[in-house]
Amino acid sequence: MDKIDATLLETLQEDARVPIKTLTKKVFLSAPAISARIEKLEKQGVIKNYQAVLDPIKLGYHIKAYINLQMTPNQKTEFYPFIRQCRNVLECDCVTGDYSMLIKVAYPSTAELDTFIGQLQHFGATSTQIVFSTPVESRGVQVSTELAGS
């Protein structure tokens, strides 16, 4: 990976629908060369997928929360399939500290959030923080030019 790949990755994180023609002007390569680079990054797994960023509030999801879950390691075989099928779970991370899992969710109401927390408590103790505002939205990973081979 070089600086051109890094520029392509940064640009695609900002707008995955950017036209190839725009990229040619940005990195000074032909459209086929850019397409080949993007395809290579996809095959290497550097680019995992493309997705639209939706506004949860406009879709009726007024409650965003982070739930800490404390559970034992031997519960993971039961927990992982359960959490993967929960559509309101935006992200779930196995973390260090007093809790085992950090779960980001979006729900239309606190009543629905409460029902989900009740389901989680089958696995262990929970602690929940409801989000009031989000001053920094999810913004992708910074592509280091040092990792890109300067």
N, CA, C and O of each residue as an XYZ file, in Angstrom:
600
protein
N       0.846     -1.172      0.000
C       0.000      0.000      0.000
C       0.894      1.239      0.000
O       1.882      1.307      0.732
N       0.535      2.207     -0.825
C       1.320      3.437     -0.910
C       0.430      4.645     -0.626
O      -0.719      4.493     -0.211
N       0.966      5.844     -0.852
C       0.217      7.068     -0.575
C      -1.039      7.186     -1.443
O      -2.051      7.732     -1.005
N      -0.969      6.679     -2.657
C      -2.150      6.727     -3.530
C      -3.274      5.876     -2.944
O      -4.427      6.304     -2.900
N      -2.928      4.665     -2.493
C      -3.935      3.817     -1.844
C      -4.506      4.506     -0.613
O      -5.712      4.459     -0.373
N      -3.633      5.147      0.170
C      -4.098      5.850      1.373
C      -5.084      6.958      1.002
O      -6.105      7.128      1.668
N      -4.787      7.703     -0.046
C      -5.684      8.766     -0.496
C      -7.015      8.184     -0.965
O      -8.075      8.728     -0.657
N      -6.960      7.090     -1.702
C      -8.187      6.441     -2.156
C      -9.037      5.989     -0.970
O     -10.252      6.186     -0.958
N      -8.396      5.386      0.019
C      -9.121      4.897      1.192
C      -9.755      6.041      1.980
O     -10.912      5.947      2.390
N      -9.005      7.114      2.190
C      -9.555      8.278      2.903
C     -10.762      8.833      2.153
O     -11.785      9.146      2.761
N     -10.643      8.952      0.849
C     -11.717      9.514      0.034
C     -12.942      8.613      0.049
O     -14.065      9.100      0.180
N     -12.742      7.316     -0.082
C     -13.870      6.381     -0.079
C     -14.559      6.323      1.280
O     -15.766      6.086      1.345
N     -13.818      6.535      2.368
C     -14.455      6.588      3.684
C     -15.364      7.806      3.807
O     -16.406      7.747      4.460
N     -14.969      8.900      3.183
C     -15.787     10.111      3.216
C     -17.034      9.952      2.360
O     -18.115     10.399      2.743
N     -16.886      9.310      1.188
C     -17.999      9.126      0.268
C     -17.720      7.912     -0.610
O     -16.963      7.997     -1.576
N     -18.328      6.795     -0.272
C     -18.084      5.555     -1.020
C     -18.645      5.600     -2.434
O     -18.347      4.727     -3.250
N     -19.458      6.612     -2.728
C     -20.051      6.736     -4.063
C     -19.313      7.749     -4.935
O     -19.811      8.146     -5.989
N     -18.142      8.160     -4.500
C     -17.383      9.138     -5.284
C     -17.088      8.537     -6.659
O     -16.646      7.392     -6.755
N     -17.332      9.302     -7.718
C     -17.077      8.770     -9.060
C     -15.586      8.529     -9.304
O     -14.734      9.265     -8.806
N     -15.292      7.492    -10.073
C     -13.905      7.178    -10.433
C     -13.265      8.401    -11.097
O     -12.089      8.692    -10.879
N     -14.043      9.102    -11.898
C     -13.534     10.294    -12.594
C     -12.996     11.324    -11.589
O     -11.973     11.962    -11.841
N     -13.675     11.482    -10.469
C     -13.204     12.398     -9.428
C     -11.902     11.890     -8.823
O     -10.997     12.674     -8.535
N     -11.811     10.579     -8.632
C     -10.589      9.990     -8.070
C      -9.406     10.155     -9.018
O      -8.274     10.344     -8.571
N      -9.659     10.086    -10.321
C      -8.552     10.245    -11.280
C      -7.916     11.626    -11.138
O      -6.701     11.771    -11.268
N      -8.732     12.625    -10.875
C      -8.222     13.989    -10.704
C      -7.486     14.152     -9.374
O      -6.591     14.988     -9.243
N      -7.873     13.352     -8.407
C      -7.281     13.466     -7.071
C      -5.913     12.790     -6.975
O      -5.014     13.289     -6.298
N      -5.759     11.641     -7.663
C      -4.513     10.879     -7.530
C      -3.714     10.783     -8.834
O      -2.646     10.173     -8.875
N      -4.239     11.388     -9.881
C      -3.530     11.460    -11.169
C      -3.204     10.092    -11.767
O      -2.108      9.870    -12.282
N      -4.172      9.183    -11.689
C      -4.062      7.874    -12.339
C      -5.269      7.692    -13.251
O      -6.275      8.387    -13.111
N      -5.161      6.756    -14.178
C      -6.272      6.465    -15.076
C      -7.389      5.733    -14.323
O      -7.163      5.152    -13.261
N      -8.576      5.774    -14.886
C      -9.718      5.084    -14.287
C      -9.460      3.580    -14.128
O      -9.757      3.027    -13.069
N      -8.910      2.895    -15.160
C      -8.629      1.460    -14.982
C      -7.613      1.189    -13.864
O      -7.746      0.205    -13.135
N      -6.602      2.053    -13.725
C      -5.604      1.867    -12.669
C      -6.251      2.025    -11.287
O      -5.951      1.265    -10.366
N      -7.128      3.005    -11.151
C      -7.817      3.227     -9.869
C      -8.737      2.045     -9.569
O      -8.768      1.544     -8.445
N      -9.474      1.609    -10.568
C     -10.370      0.455    -10.369
C      -9.585     -0.778     -9.929
O     -10.033     -1.522     -9.056
N      -8.426     -0.994    -10.523
C      -7.590     -2.141    -10.161
C      -7.110     -2.020     -8.719
O      -7.102     -3.009     -7.986
N      -6.711     -0.823     -8.307
C      -6.246     -0.611     -6.929
C      -7.382     -0.872     -5.936
O      -7.185     -1.532     -4.915
N      -8.560     -0.353     -6.244
C      -9.706     -0.549     -5.347
C     -10.054     -2.032     -5.256
O     -10.324     -2.545     -4.170
N     -10.047     -2.708     -6.384
C     -10.334     -4.148     -6.388
C      -9.308     -4.917     -5.549
O      -9.664     -5.844     -4.823
N      -8.045     -4.529     -5.653
C      -6.990     -5.184     -4.864
C      -7.222     -4.953     -3.368
O      -7.081     -5.877     -2.567
N      -7.577     -3.715     -2.990
C      -7.846     -3.400     -1.584
C      -9.056     -4.180     -1.063
O      -9.091     -4.573      0.103
N     -10.044     -4.401     -1.930
C     -11.203     -5.211     -1.554
C     -10.792     -6.667     -1.345
O     -11.184     -7.289     -0.357
N     -10.000     -7.212     -2.274
C      -9.565     -8.610     -2.173
C      -8.681     -8.847     -0.952
O      -8.709     -9.925     -0.359
N      -7.889     -7.824     -0.577
C      -7.027     -7.929      0.606
C      -7.822     -7.787      1.902
O      -7.300     -8.042      2.988
N      -9.075     -7.384      1.785
C      -9.905     -7.200      2.974
C      -9.709     -5.854      3.648
O     -10.262     -5.614      4.721
N      -8.925     -4.967      3.032
C      -8.748     -3.625      3.592
C     -10.086     -2.880      3.504
O     -10.511     -2.241      4.466
N     -10.738     -2.966      2.350
C     -12.101     -2.453      2.190
C     -13.032     -3.636      2.427
O     -13.076     -4.577      1.635
N     -13.781     -3.571      3.536
C     -14.647     -4.684      3.904
C     -16.008     -4.618      3.229
O     -16.546     -5.643      2.811
N     -16.575     -3.404      3.117
C     -17.870     -3.241      2.460
C     -18.155     -1.763      2.247
O     -17.383     -0.899      2.664
N     -19.260     -1.492      1.603
C     -19.719     -0.126      1.376
C     -21.119     -0.034      1.968
O     -21.916     -0.964      1.844
N     -21.413      1.093      2.614
C     -22.738      1.221      3.200
C     -23.175      2.674      3.266
O     -22.357      3.594      3.283
N     -24.484      2.851      3.302
C     -25.054      4.181      3.456
C     -25.123      4.510      4.943
O     -25.403      3.626      5.752
N     -24.875      5.751      5.314
C     -25.002      6.197      6.699
C     -26.386      6.818      6.837
O     -26.701      7.811      6.180
N     -27.201      6.229      7.690
C     -28.582      6.656      7.865
C     -28.736      7.509      9.125
O     -27.930      7.410     10.050
N     -29.769      8.342      9.153
C     -30.079      9.145     10.324
C     -31.079      8.365     11.179
O     -32.251      8.266     10.814
N     -30.638      7.810     12.310
C     -31.544      6.982     13.121
C     -32.761      7.758     13.640
O     -33.852      7.196     13.731
N     -32.591      9.020     13.974
C     -33.708      9.815     14.490
C     -34.824      9.904     13.437
O     -36.001      9.744     13.762
N     -34.452     10.156     12.186
C     -35.450     10.273     11.124
C     -36.140      8.941     10.830
O     -37.205      8.911     10.214
N     -35.535      7.850     11.271
C     -36.130      6.526     11.103
C     -36.864      6.056     12.360
O     -37.334      4.920     12.425
N     -36.958      6.944     13.362
C     -37.721      6.620     14.567
C     -36.936      6.035     15.717
O     -37.523      5.645     16.726
N     -35.613      5.961     15.591
C     -34.777      5.425     16.670
C     -34.267      6.596     17.510
O     -33.186      7.129     17.259
N     -35.051      6.981     18.497
C     -34.761      8.170     19.291
C     -33.839      7.895     20.479
O     -33.335      8.832     21.099
N     -33.618      6.638     20.797
C     -32.792      6.272     21.947
C     -31.549      5.536     21.461
O     -31.638      4.452     20.884
N     -30.381      6.146     21.705
C     -29.102      5.462     21.468
C     -28.482      5.244     22.844
O     -28.497      6.140     23.689
N     -27.946      4.068     23.060
C     -27.388      3.751     24.375
C     -26.189      2.830     24.239
O     -26.016      2.134     23.238
N     -25.369      2.849     25.281
C     -24.249      1.920     25.419
C     -24.542      1.063     26.644
O     -24.842      1.577     27.722
N     -24.451     -0.233     26.462
C     -24.726     -1.170     27.545
C     -23.460     -1.954     27.828
O     -22.893     -2.582     26.934
N     -23.022     -1.915     29.071
C     -21.913     -2.752     29.517
C     -22.513     -4.041     30.049
O     -23.486     -4.015     30.803
N     -21.936     -5.164     29.660
C     -22.420     -6.471     30.109
C     -21.269     -7.233     30.745
O     -20.195     -7.372     30.160
N     -21.513     -7.721     31.946
C     -20.508     -8.515     32.655
C     -20.918     -9.982     32.536
O     -21.991    -10.375     32.994
N     -20.063    -10.777     31.923
C     -20.361    -12.197     31.776
C     -19.071    -13.012     31.816
O     -17.975    -12.461     31.718
N     -19.207    -14.295     31.956
C     -18.032    -15.161     32.019
C     -17.631    -15.586     30.604
O     -18.474    -15.648     29.708
N     -16.346    -15.878     30.408
C     -15.874    -16.290     29.074
C     -16.597    -17.508     28.506
O     -16.771    -17.602     27.291
N     -17.017    -18.428     29.346
C     -17.670    -19.635     28.830
C     -19.080    -19.360     28.298
O     -19.686    -20.243     27.692
N     -19.612    -18.156     28.514
C     -20.929    -17.800     27.993
C     -20.861    -17.286     26.548
O     -21.898    -17.120     25.906
N     -19.666    -17.038     26.040
C     -19.520    -16.465     24.695
C     -20.149    -17.337     23.624
O     -20.721    -16.812     22.667
N     -20.060    -18.667     23.758
C     -20.615    -19.544     22.729
C     -22.127    -19.396     22.621
O     -22.682    -19.581     21.538
N     -22.796    -19.072     23.701
C     -24.247    -18.823     23.672
C     -24.535    -17.354     23.339
O     -25.488    -17.052     22.622
N     -23.708    -16.449     23.862
C     -23.950    -15.015     23.703
C     -23.740    -14.530     22.275
O     -24.578    -13.791     21.758
N     -22.650    -14.920     21.622
C     -22.328    -14.409     20.284
C     -23.458    -14.658     19.271
O     -23.838    -13.720     18.570
N     -24.006    -15.861     19.163
C     -25.135    -16.046     18.235
C     -26.348    -15.190     18.616
O     -27.033    -14.656     17.743
N     -26.611    -15.064     19.924
C     -27.734    -14.235     20.382
C     -27.559    -12.787     19.945
O     -28.472    -12.204     19.360
N     -26.406    -12.201     20.220
C     -26.195    -10.772     19.965
C     -26.146    -10.472     18.473
O     -26.565     -9.395     18.047
N     -25.642    -11.406     17.676
C     -25.575    -11.199     16.216
C     -26.967    -11.087     15.590
O     -27.133    -10.397     14.585
N     -27.957    -11.748     16.165
C     -29.308    -11.712     15.589
C     -30.135    -10.541     16.103
O     -31.271    -10.367     15.663
N     -29.613     -9.741     17.008
C     -30.339     -8.586     17.542
C     -30.151     -7.386     16.612
O     -29.078     -6.783     16.589
N     -31.180     -7.041     15.853
C     -31.084     -6.001     14.818
C     -30.868     -4.603     15.378
O     -30.359     -3.740     14.664
N     -31.236     -4.351     16.623
C     -31.047     -3.023     17.205
C     -29.634     -2.823     17.741
O     -29.280     -1.721     18.158
N     -28.832     -3.874     17.733
C     -27.440     -3.766     18.155
C     -26.648     -3.208     16.984
O     -26.574     -3.823     15.921
N     -26.058     -2.036     17.190
C     -25.264     -1.387     16.151
C     -23.825     -1.878     16.160
O     -23.165     -1.942     15.123
N     -23.352     -2.223     17.357
C     -21.976     -2.696     17.505
C     -21.865     -3.408     18.841
O     -22.529     -3.040     19.810
N     -21.023     -4.428     18.887
C     -20.751     -5.134     20.135
C     -19.265     -5.455     20.167
O     -18.729     -6.083     19.254
N     -18.614     -5.014     21.229
C     -17.180     -5.224     21.373
C     -16.881     -5.975     22.665
O     -17.462     -5.687     23.711
N     -15.974     -6.936     22.581
C     -15.436     -7.611     23.763
C     -14.332     -6.705     24.303
O     -13.390     -6.380     23.580
N     -14.440     -6.292     25.570
C     -13.548     -5.273     26.121
C     -12.875     -5.729     27.416
O     -13.247     -6.740     28.012
N     -11.873     -4.953     27.831
C     -11.203     -5.202     29.095
C     -11.912     -4.421     30.199
O     -12.732     -3.545     29.925
N     -11.593     -4.745     31.428
C     -12.160     -4.007     32.553
C     -13.196     -4.817     33.306
O     -13.247     -6.043     33.205
N     -14.023     -4.108     34.065
C     -15.024     -4.764     34.902
C     -16.112     -5.473     34.106
O     -16.711     -6.438     34.579
N     -16.359     -4.989     32.905
C     -17.380     -5.587     32.052
C     -16.708     -6.310     30.880
O     -15.583     -5.984     30.501
N     -17.407     -7.288     30.315
C     -16.865     -8.105     29.232
C     -17.222     -7.557     27.859
O     -16.423     -7.634     26.926
N     -18.432     -7.002     27.737
C     -18.948     -6.558     26.447
C     -19.420     -5.120     26.546
O     -19.976     -4.697     27.559
N     -19.184     -4.374     25.466
C     -19.724     -3.027     25.319
C     -20.618     -3.063     24.088
O     -20.155     -3.347     22.983
N     -21.898     -2.773     24.282
C     -22.895     -2.940     23.230
C     -23.528     -1.589     22.926
O     -24.060     -0.930     23.819
N     -23.469     -1.182     21.671
C     -24.094      0.064     21.216
C     -25.408     -0.305     20.551
O     -25.441     -1.148     19.654
N     -26.511      0.334     20.996
C     -27.831      0.004     20.478
C     -28.610      1.256     20.105
O     -28.284      2.355     20.554
N     -29.637      1.088     19.284
C     -30.587      2.155     18.967
C     -31.990      1.564     19.059
O     -32.268      0.506     18.495
N     -32.876      2.265     19.782
C     -34.254      1.819     19.964
C     -35.213      2.996     19.808
O     -34.845      4.145     20.053
N     -36.431      2.702     19.403
C     -37.429      3.766     19.303
C     -37.849      4.329     20.665
O     -38.223      5.497     20.762
N     -37.788      3.506     21.711
C     -38.269      3.949     23.024
C     -37.455      3.324     24.152
O     -36.761      2.324     23.965
N     -37.560      3.940     25.321
C     -36.879      3.377     26.497
C     -37.529      2.068     26.926
O     -36.858      1.209     27.499
N     -38.810      1.902     26.662
C     -39.482      0.646     27.013
C     -38.878     -0.523     26.234
O     -38.652     -1.595     26.793
N     -38.617     -0.311     24.939
C     -38.013     -1.371     24.134
C     -36.564     -1.626     24.556
O     -36.109     -2.770     24.563
N     -35.847     -0.563     24.905
C     -34.490     -0.711     25.423
C     -34.512     -1.528     26.709
O     -33.676     -2.411     26.899
N     -35.456     -1.239     27.584
C     -35.577     -1.950     28.854
C     -35.831     -3.442     28.634
O     -35.274     -4.280     29.343
N     -36.665     -3.768     27.660
C     -36.931     -5.184     27.342
C     -35.646     -5.879     26.904
O     -35.363     -6.999     27.328
N     -34.867     -5.208     26.052
C     -33.605     -5.785     25.579
C     -32.629     -5.974     26.741
O     -31.969     -7.009     26.830
N     -32.533     -4.989     27.625
C     -31.635     -5.113     28.777
C     -32.038     -6.316     29.620
O     -31.180     -7.032     30.135
N     -33.338     -6.536     29.761
C     -33.817     -7.718     30.491
C     -33.327     -9.010     29.852
O     -32.977     -9.957     30.557
N     -33.300     -9.056     28.512
C     -32.785    -10.235     27.810
C     -31.289    -10.398     28.051
O     -30.799    -11.512     28.232
N     -30.568     -9.279     28.051
C     -29.120     -9.336     28.281
C     -28.787     -9.837     29.686
O     -27.772    -10.504     29.885
N     -29.626     -9.520     30.643
C     -29.349     -9.894     32.031
C     -29.388    -11.403     32.257
O     -29.002    -11.887     33.321
N     -29.852    -12.139     31.259
C     -29.736    -13.599     31.283
C     -28.252    -13.996     31.303
O     -27.886    -15.037     31.849
N     -27.410    -13.154     30.702
C     -25.972    -13.446     30.595
C     -25.162    -12.863     31.743
O     -24.065    -13.346     32.025
N     -25.681    -11.827     32.417
C     -24.937    -11.220     33.520
C     -25.414     -9.814     33.823
O     -26.416     -9.347     33.282
N     -24.679     -9.151     34.695
C     -25.029     -7.804     35.132
C     -24.795     -6.793     34.009
O     -23.887     -6.947     33.192
N     -25.634     -5.759     33.990
C     -25.512     -4.715     32.975
C     -25.392     -3.345     33.621
O     -25.781     -3.143     34.772
N     -24.856     -2.427     32.870
C     -24.821     -1.006     33.225
C     -25.072     -0.255     31.921
O     -24.406     -0.512     30.918
N     -26.027      0.672     31.932
C     -26.451      1.322     30.694
C     -26.273      2.824     30.761
O     -26.577      3.449     31.777
N     -25.778      3.405     29.672
C     -25.682      4.851     29.515
C     -26.484      5.231     28.278
O     -26.238      4.718     27.186
N     -27.453      6.141     28.459
C     -28.237      6.644     27.330
C     -27.555      7.900     26.809
O     -27.139      8.758     27.587
N     -27.445      8.002     25.499
C     -26.741      9.112     24.849
C     -27.666     10.324     24.747
O     -28.802     10.210     24.286
N     -27.174     11.483     25.179
C     -27.907     12.743     25.023
C     -27.594     13.405     23.696
O     -28.494     13.915     23.029
N     -26.313     13.403     23.303
C     -25.908     14.018     22.042
C     -24.627     13.359     21.561
O     -23.944     12.668     22.317
N     -24.308     13.585     20.279
C     -23.129     12.980     19.665
C     -22.326     14.071     18.967
O     -22.567     14.363     17.795
N     -21.369     14.680     19.678
C     -20.592     15.759     19.067
C     -19.653     15.297     17.949
O     -19.282     16.094     17.087
N     -19.264     14.017     17.954
C     -18.425     13.458     16.886
C     -19.088     12.171     16.411
O     -19.169     11.191     17.152
N     -19.561     12.185     15.166
C     -20.171     10.990     14.570
C     -19.069      9.992     14.200
O     -17.893     10.349     14.136
N     -19.461      8.749     13.960
C     -18.516      7.750     13.479
C     -17.896      8.250     12.185
O     -18.609      8.670     11.275
N     -16.569      8.208     12.098
C     -15.925      8.836     10.947
C     -14.857      8.008     10.264
O     -14.081      8.549      9.476
N     -14.792      6.756     10.528
C     -13.828      5.913      9.828
C     -12.448      5.986     10.453
O     -12.214      6.725     11.410
N     -11.552      5.212      9.897
C     -10.193      5.078     10.409
C      -9.263      6.004      9.637
O      -9.341      6.103      8.413
N      -8.386      6.675     10.365
C      -7.377      7.501      9.697
C      -6.358      6.587      9.047
O      -5.820      5.690      9.696
N      -6.090      6.806      7.782
C      -5.126      5.981      7.055
C      -3.757      6.643      7.192
O      -3.518      7.726      6.658
N      -2.879      5.982      7.905
C      -1.551      6.506      8.157
C      -0.673      6.349      6.924
O      -0.607      5.270      6.334
N      -0.002      7.422      6.539
C       0.924      7.311      5.411
C       2.138      6.471      5.787
O       2.818      5.934      4.912
N       2.416      6.353      7.093
C       3.523      5.486      7.527
C       3.155      4.027      7.266
O       3.990      3.240      6.820
N       1.914      3.676      7.544
C       1.461      2.308      7.251
C       1.346      2.105      5.750
O       1.464      0.986      5.250
N       1.114      3.208      5.034
C       0.938      3.115      3.591
C       2.267      3.111      2.849
O       2.282      3.114      1.618
N       3.357      3.105      3.554
C       4.654      3.013      2.903
C       5.223      4.343      2.444
O       6.005      4.395      1.495
N       4.832      5.423      3.117
C       5.296      6.791      2.813
C       5.807      6.878      1.428
O       6.239      7.946      0.995
